[in-house]
Amino acid sequence: MRSLSIVSAVVFVLFIRMTAAAGQGFQGGVRGAISDQAGALIPGTVVTITNVGTNATRSTVTNDAG
């Protein structure tokens, strides 16, 4: 009976660890605004971000909110 309790505890701990690992993702985000030195927003600016690990790039153009 004691071994059944130990096995149950081990299975429970493994289950908790696996569900925590499943919650990990590979997505992120970047937020901000492009402005000049006076603080005025600059719409239409091309912004490119690069993943330094994979060298993958993503580009977008700022909207009216900079």
VENTA-V200784 format. One record per residue. RES is the residue in one small letter. PHI is phi in whole degrees, -180 to 180 (none if undefined). PSI is psi in degrees with one decimal (* if undefined). D_CENTER is the distance of its C-alpha to the mean C-alpha in Angstrom with 2 decimals. Layout:
BEGIN
((RES PHI PSI D_CENTER) (RES PHI PSI D_CENTER))
END
This chain:
BEGIN
((m none -35.5 44.63) (r -67 -38.4 42.88) (s -66 -32.0 41.15) (l -65 -39.4 39.86) (s -65 -40.9 38.28) (i -66 -45.0 36.67) (v -62 -41.9 35.34) (s -62 -42.1 34.01) (a -65 -41.9 32.25) (v -64 -44.3 30.69) (v -63 -41.3 29.54) (f -62 -46.6 28.07) (v -63 -43.0 26.12) (l -63 -39.8 24.84) (f -62 -45.0 23.84) (i -63 -42.7 21.87) (r -65 -40.3 20.09) (m -68 -39.4 19.33) (t -69 -32.9 17.93) (a -68 -39.6 15.60) (a -69 -32.8 14.44) (a -68 -21.9 14.09) (g -79 -7.2 11.52) (q -77 141.8 8.97) (g -130 172.0 6.58) (f -118 29.8 5.68) (q -117 151.2 3.74) (g -145 -175.6 2.59) (g -150 158.5 5.96) (v -133 131.0 9.20) (r -129 148.7 12.18) (g 169 -173.8 15.66) (a -141 143.9 19.20) (i -95 125.0 21.55) (s -140 160.0 24.85) (d -86 -176.7 28.00) (q -65 -25.8 29.64) (a -82 -8.6 31.50) (g 96 2.0 28.35) (a -75 134.4 29.08) (l -70 147.0 26.18) (i -120 98.3 26.29) (p -76 156.4 25.57) (g 81 13.6 25.45) (t -86 134.5 23.68) (v -82 125.8 21.76) (v -116 128.1 18.38) (t -123 130.4 16.98) (i -114 147.1 13.84) (t -128 130.8 14.12) (n -80 112.5 12.12) (v -69 -20.7 14.73) (g -77 -37.0 14.37) (t -114 -9.3 15.19) (n 66 17.0 16.69) (a -77 142.2 15.09) (t -123 153.7 15.31) (r -136 137.1 14.52) (s -125 150.7 17.03) (t -151 167.5 17.81) (v -116 134.0 20.73) (t -69 150.6 20.76) (n -94 -163.7 22.68) (d -63 -20.8 25.53) (a -88 9.3 23.32) (g 80 * 22.46))
END
